[in-house]
Amino acid sequence: MPSRKEEVYRPALSGKKIPLLTLDNKWHRLFTQTKSTPEIKAYEEQLNDLLKRQGKLTNEVKEIKKLKTRLMNQIVEKMDTLDNEEPSRNENQYLEEHKRLINDCNDKVNAYQDELLDIPKKIDEVNFQLMLETMESCYHTLQNNTEEIDEIAAWVAEIRVELKKKLIYKQEKEIMNQELYAYMHDIFGANVIELFDMKYNPSDRQIKKSEPENKK
């Protein structure tokens, strides 16, 4: 029974060519940004096994056909040496063995070619399942990242409001200190202020705070 994912995505992807994912470097790079899953790893292994099997069978068919050609050429060469004479017992055995080997080659080629006809369909199906699992993993990562982005954005917005309030409050306190110091200086004079060890000067404080920045 097809899964919910298949019911949703298979019709939408009908007729679209999906690249062989395990052969695509961009697919592998996805997992620097999202996590692989046991399902993804299982389908990845299946797909790689099918691709290896396909490659092995293709090479086997080529080698068997070469062997068959070589065996047939050897039969032709042997027949030419007989020059219409009856073959000896050893020559008959030689010919019969070659014919048997050629029949074995035909049987193997037919079996391998039958399997090769089925493999592309299996590859497409496993590749499709791998794509579904990859899409689901990426979607969850995107969803989680978006939730965190929204949370951070809300926090930053809140901090900006709080920071603005704090800056305004800081400026108000600095102005209050400057005015208070000026009133005290005007009323009591510098000598009285020094007598009470009140050497705080808001203007000097501002200059000292800005000096490190100016030196950079």
Helices and strands as residue ranges (DSSP letters): H 4-12, G 21-23, H 25-30, H 38-82, H 89-195, H 202-215
